[in-house]
Amino acid sequence: MIEKLKSEAPRKTMALLLALTTALGPTVMPAFAASKPASNLADATATATPIKHLVVIFQENVSFDHYFGTYPVATNPSGQPRFVASPNTPTVNGLSNALLNFNPNLNPANGFGASNPFRLDRSQAVTSDQDHAYLAEQLAFDAGVMDLFPASTGSGGSSIVMGYYDGNTVTALWNYAQNFAMSDNSYGTTFGPSTPGVINLVSGQTNGVTATLNGTGNEVNGGSDNSLTVIGDPDPIGDVCSNPTRNQVTMGSKNIGDLLSAADVTWGSFMGGFNLSTVNANGSTGCTRSSAGLAGTTSDYIPHHSFFNYYASTANLKHTRPASLAEIGNAGPANHQYDLQDFFAAAAAGNFPAVSFLKAQAYQDGHAGYSDPLDEQTFLVNTINFLEKLPSWRSTAVVVMYDDSDGCTTTRWAQSSTLRWARLTASLDPAPAAPHPSRCRG
């Protein structure tokens, strides 16, 4: 349900966001939907839970089955957080008995990596990165047979790509799923790694490259018009943190930031590590700011994850700081592009944009190889707990989603698997959150 946004400056309603999101294409999914016929939308303000703020938390490289394949049944070994589902918890389209024990990826063509899905223990939270490239995922998909994931996307052909976690490791996420809405049948429109995912999120498609630098290794021909389509991980051209030897691109299509600005809806992109003047506790700063997690130390900011820096209209290539907290969400020197910490500062000060896109510091974004589900959940829970304490909590919708599968599909290709919740709350404690009559269960 939608209520008009109220502030000192006139703004359009969030109903515009629903319409604009739909216009961008099917891969950009609205976080809410009307429960009344379109003819009655004028009465939508009567809802008890109007949505004034949308927060999209975009995480890295997790398929649905990798985190929720056996939901809601956890193994519950001794010494680990227990998870016991509430009575009548709905099942999901996950790892059935047949898929657990007679999986197509037992195919001998996978060599030593041939495997059924297997549980990864909490002590195995840190895993290697998998091959989630454009071609590798298509080979794993095997024209729909879904039987060549170890050979094509497993790290060195290993079976690790078939590993999954349950509620004893991703405890907070399973607790969220107990009380809110979750999508277990959400699929991306393209194969490939992170950049196609973030570009899809904000524009609905990955065609429309207008400029390239250092070759075209991450693009393919887009059709008879000789356009280029992004399929790999190029950096944005001109971003001061882009790798000077890496393939770089600029996109020319419209993105949802353009549409939100045109509709006078406040919005912002908030990325970990974007403020180049910050000095971390380890002394790192600038483009090489870094943080340590269970998987080791990694740079906070990753240019090819930068949602809006691919577009001239919404880019902040020099990472210019906003003139003040009041600018955040509005036009100004930062052009709607901010550091993650700016989100918390602005929201705490009462300047909460209507639409916010959040990207964690890399060590907390869930990407295998340099992040892990435990560090990831710390970020998610801390962020959602922060939002829960704001006066605006009851009018806030949160969407947690992932850009691609990291090769870890186990039963089906699920790039951009989306976990969708509204008005979230949970903790890393294994006890499920108290039920709420307005929460959806998926």
N, C-alpha and C positions, 0 to 999 in steps of 0.2 A: 504494500500500500504506500501511496506517495502523499506527502504533505508539502506545501510550498515552503521553500527555504526562507528563513527569516533572518535578516541582518540589517545593518544600517544602509548597505548598498542594495539596490534592487537586483534580484537574481531570478532566473527561471526556476521552474520546479524540476525535481528529479525525474519527473515523467519524461522530460526531454532526453535524459540519459538513456532511458529504456528505448526510446525511438531511435536515438542516434546509434546506440549499440547494435540494434537490429540492422540498421542500414549499413554498418561496416562489414557485415558478413556473418555466416553461421559459426565461425570459430570463436567469436567474441560473445560470450554468453552472458545475458543479463543476470544480475544477482537477485532479482526479485521479479515477480509476475503478478498481474492483476488477478484477483479472485472473482471479479465481476465482469459482465460483458462490457465491451468497449463503450457502448452507449451510456453506461453508468459510471464511467471513470470520473465524472465530475463530482461524484459522491465519495471519492476515494479518501478525502480528508477526514471522513468519519472514523477511520480505523483507530484502534487503540495503540497501535505501534507504527506510527509514520516513520519512513526512512528519510533522514536528512543528510546522512553521511555514509558513503560507500568506501570501504577500505579494501583494496585488492592486494593481498600478500602473495607475491609470485616467487615460488621456490624452484629448486633445480632437480631435474633428472630423477624422478620417482614415478614408476608406474603404479596403477591402482593395486595390482596384485603384490607388488613388492612390500607394501605396507598393510594392505587389507585383504590379502588373499584368503586367509582363514577366519576373518571376522565373522561372528563374534566369539569364536572359540580360541582361547589361548592355552598354551601348554602348562603354564604356571609351575615351573621348576622351583625347587627350594632355593631360597635366598634372593629371588628376583621379585620385583613388584608384581602382585597378583592382579589379574583382571577377571572379573566374573560379570557376565552380561546380565542386564536386567531381564526379567521374564518377558517373553513375547518379543524380544528383539528381532527385527526382520533379518533374514539372511541376505547375502549379497551375491552378485554374479562373480564369484571368485573361484577358488580352487576346490572343485568337486572331488569326490573320491576317485573318479576315473582320472582326472587331471593330476591328482597327487600321486597316483600309483601306476598309471599307464599313460604317461604323458607323451605326446608326439616327439618331444625332444630326446627320447630314448633312441631316436633314429641313429643307426650306426654311422651315418655320414658325419655325425658330430665327433667321431673318434673318441679320444679319452674324455672328452667333455660331455658325452651323452649322459643325460641325467633326468630324473624326476625333479620337481621342485623340492627344496629342502629348507628347513627352518634355520635361520641365523640367530644365534644366541645374543643376548644383550652384551656379552663380552666380545662379540664380533661386530660391534657397531661400525668400526672403521674397515672399509673394504676398498679394493682397487676400483679405479674408474673403468667403465666398460666402453666398447666401441658403439657409439650411437650416431655414426655418420649416415649421410643420405643413402649411399649405396649399401652399406653394411646392414642397415635396418631392412631394406628391401630384400636382400639376400636371405636374411633371417626369416622374414615374412613368408618367403618361398611360395609366392602366388596364392597365399591364403592357407597353405597347409600348416604354417606356423611351427615348423619342425627343425629349423636350422639356427636357433639362437646361440647355442654354445659355439658352434663353428664360425658364425658370422659376426656375432657381437660380444661373445665371451672374451675376457681378457686373455689373449694368447690362446684362444680356443678352449678355455677352461669352462667348467660347469658353474662357476660363481654367478654367472648371469641368471641361474635358476634359483638363487637364494631369495628368501623372503623373511620378513620380520613379523612378529605377532604382538599382541597387547602387552607382553612382558617387556618389550623394548620401546615400541611406539605407544606407550601408555596414555600420554596426553591426547594423542590423536584419536585413539579408540574411545577415550572418555568423551571427547567432543562428539564423536559419531553416535554415542549413546543418547545424546540430548538434542542434536541439531540435524540439519538436512545434509545428506551426503549423496553424491552422484557416483554410482558404480558402473555407468555405461557412458562415459565421456571420452571422445576420441578426437585427436588432432586431424587436420586436413593434409598434413604433409609429413613425410619422413624427414629425419635430420636432427641436428643438435640444437643448442640453446638459441642462437640468434633467430632462426626461423620461428621459434616459439615466441620470443618477445615481440618480434615484428608482427606476427599473427595476432597477438593479444591486442596491440594498439591500433592495427589497421585492417585486420581481417584477411590479409593476404601478403605474400612476400615478393610479388612482382613489382616492377617500377623503379629499378635502379637507374639513377640519372647520372652518376659519376662513379668511377672506380680508380683505385690507386694500387700499384704493385700487382697488376694482373687481374685475372677474373677467376681465380682458383676456387672461390666459394660461390660462384654463380653458374647458372645454366641459361641457355637460350629460352626466352619466355614465349616464343611462338612466331607466327608469320610476320609480326611487326618488328622482329629482331630485338625485342626488349630483353632485359636480363632479370632473372628471378634468383633470389638468395636461397641457397640450400645448405650453406656451411656457416662458419663463424667469422665473418669479416668484422673488423673494428669500424667504428664510425670515422669517416674522413674528417680530419681537423680536430678531433678530440685530443687535447694536450697529453692525454695518457695513452692514446692509441700506440700500438707497437709500430715503429717507423718502417719495419720490413714486412709487416703483415699485410695481407690483402685488406683493403678498406673500401667502403661504399658510402654513398649518399642515396637516400630514398626520396622519391618525388611524389608519392601518393599522399592523400590526406590521412591523418591519424585522428584518434578520438580526442586528443588534446586540442587539435584545430577546431573540432566540432563543439567541444565544451566551451572553449573561449568565445566562439561565435555566438553561443547561446547564453553567455554571461554566467556560466556556472564555474565556481571556483574549483581549481584542481591543482595537483602537483605530483611530480615524480620524486621519490625520496630514496636515494641509494646510499648504502653503506660505503664509506670511503670517499664520497664525492667532494667533501670540503678539504681542499688541498692544504689549508693552513693549520689544520688540526695536527697535533703531535700526540701519538699514542704513547702508552706507558712504556713501551719498549724502545721509544726514541724515534720510531719511524714516522715519516710525514710525506706530504706531497703525493705523487702518483704511486709511491712505493709504501704507503701506509700499510701495515700488516698486523695481523692478530693471530694468536695461537689457540688451537682447539685440540681435540683428541687426535686428529689426523695430522697435526703439525702446524707450522706457521705458513700462512698464505696471504697474499695481497688482499686488502679489503675491497677495493674497487676493481671490477672487471669490465673494460670498455665494451666488449661485445654483448654484455647484458644490459646496456644502457638504453632503456626503452625508447626514449624520444630524441636521443642525440643523433639518430640517423636522418632526421628530417630538419631541413634548414629553418622551417617555420617554428619548431619547438626546441631547437638545440641550444645548449649552453656549453659550447665547446671549450671555453677557458675555465669552466667551473666557477664563474663569477658568483660571488655571494649576494644574497638578497640584501637590499638596503636596510630592512628592518623586519621584525616578526610580522608586522602588519602587511608586508608585501606578500608573504607566503600564501600561495593560492591565487594570487592576482598577477596582473602584468607588472613587469619590473625588470631590473638588470639581470636577475637569475632566470628569467623566461620560464618559470614554473619548474625549474630543475634544481633540486636541493639535496643536501645531505640527509641521511636517515635521522640524525639527531635533531634536525630542524623540524621534523614531523612532531616529535615528542614535545619540543619546546613550544611550537605554535599551538598545538592542541591543548597543552596544559595552560597556555595563556588565554585560551578562549577563541583562538583563531584557527578553527578546525575546517579545512577545505571540504567542500561537498564531495569531491572524489579524490582519493589518494592512492597512488601506486607505490608499494613498498618493496624494496629489495634489500635483503639482509647483507651485512658484511659477509664476505665469501665463506668464512669458516662456519657460518651458521645458516647457509642457504640449502643444505642437504645434499649438495653435489658430491657423489662418491669420489674418493681420491684425495680431496682436500677438506671435506666436511663429513658429517655423519648425522644419523637421526637423533642422537642425544643432544649434541650442540644445537641442532636445528630446533628441537622442541623447546630448548631454553629460550631461544629467540621468540618463537611463536607464543609461548605461554606468557613471557614477560610483556610482549606487545599487547596481547589480548587482555591481560590483567590490567595493564595501564588504561586501555580503552574502557574497560568495565568500571573504572573508578571515576570516569568523567561524567559530568552532568548530562552529556549527550548520549550516554550508553544506550538508553532505550530506543533511540532513534538512529542507531548505527548498525549497518550491515557489514559483515566481514566475509570476504571470499578468500580461501586459501587454495592455491592451485600450483601446478607444476608445468615446466616448459617442455620436457621430453622425458623419455623413459630410461635413459642411460643404458639401453639394451636390456634392462631387467624387466621383461614382460611376462615371462613364465607361461601364460596361457594365451594371451592375445596381445596384439599391438595396442598400446594405450598411451601414445604420446599425448602430452597435454592433459593427462588424467586430472580431473578437477574434483577437489573436495570442497563442497559448498556448504557454508554455515552462515546463519544470520544470528546476530547478537550472541556471540560466543563467550563462553567462560569455561575454564578447566584449569587443572594444575598438573604437575608431574606426579603428584600423589595418585596412586592407583584407584582410589575410591571414586566412583562415578559422581559427577555433579548432581545436585538435587534437580528433579524434574521441574519443568516449567510448563504451564498449560498451553502457552503459545508457541512452543518449540516444535519444529518438524522433525520427524524421524524417518530416515531414508533406508 
